[in-house]
């Protein structure tokens, strides 16, 4: 499923290539897949499934932090850079 999702994603304008992000995914209680992509700190690129509680929450970060929402079929509904603090 994540292969399909990542093949369909269009990175937001200003973002780096997908492979340069640490990519965290969790299932939301509504059945959606929520992703947080990070290029900050000591994050190692690659993807990981985590619980919703373990999903990184970052309030700023610009395009070094991207939030992704997809349905259970891997269709991306949104992918957006975070704002700046």
C-alpha positions in Angstrom: 0.0 0.0 0.0 2.8 2.5 0.8 4.5 1.7 -2.5 1.3 2.7 -4.2 0.8 5.9 -2.1 4.4 7.0 -2.6 4.3 6.4 -6.3 1.2 8.7 -6.5 2.4 11.5 -4.4 3.2 14.9 -5.9 5.5 16.7 -3.5 4.5 20.3 -2.7 6.3 23.2 -4.4 9.5 23.9 -2.5 9.8 20.4 -1.1 12.9 18.2 -1.6 12.7 14.8 -3.3 10.6 12.2 -1.4 13.6 9.9 -0.8 15.3 12.6 1.3 12.6 12.5 4.0 12.1 10.3 7.0 8.5 9.3 6.3 6.2 8.3 9.2 2.7 6.8 8.5 -0.1 5.9 10.8 -3.7 4.9 10.4 -6.2 7.5 11.6 -9.3 6.4 13.5 -11.4 7.3 10.4 -9.4 4.8 8.4 -7.3 7.4 6.6 -3.5 7.1 6.4 -1.8 10.1 7.8 1.9 10.8 7.0 4.5 13.1 8.4 7.6 13.6 6.4 10.7 15.1 8.1 14.0 16.6 7.0 14.9 18.1 10.4 17.2 17.0 13.2 18.8 13.6 13.0 16.0 11.9 11.0 17.2 9.1 8.8 15.4 8.9 5.4 13.1 6.0 4.9 9.6 5.0 5.9 8.1 3.6 9.0 4.6 2.6 10.2 3.9 4.0 13.7 0.9 4.2 16.0 -1.1 7.4 15.7 0.3 8.5 19.1 3.9 8.1 17.8 3.3 10.1 14.7 5.6 13.2 14.9 3.7 16.4 15.4 5.6 19.5 14.3 3.9 22.9 14.2 6.3 24.6 11.8 9.2 23.7 9.6 8.2 24.8 6.2 8.9 22.2 3.5 11.2 20.3 5.8 8.0 19.0 7.4 5.2 17.7 5.1 1.8 16.4 6.2 0.2 13.8 3.9 -3.4 12.4 4.0 -4.4 9.4 1.9 -7.3 7.0 1.8 -6.9 3.3 2.5 -6.4 2.6 -1.2 -3.3 4.8 -1.2 -4.9 7.7 -3.1 -3.3 10.9 -1.8 -5.9 13.5 -0.8 -3.4 16.2 0.2 0.4 16.8 0.7 1.4 20.1 2.1 4.4 21.8 3.6 4.0 23.0 7.2 3.9 26.7 7.9 6.7 28.8 9.5 6.7 29.8 13.1 
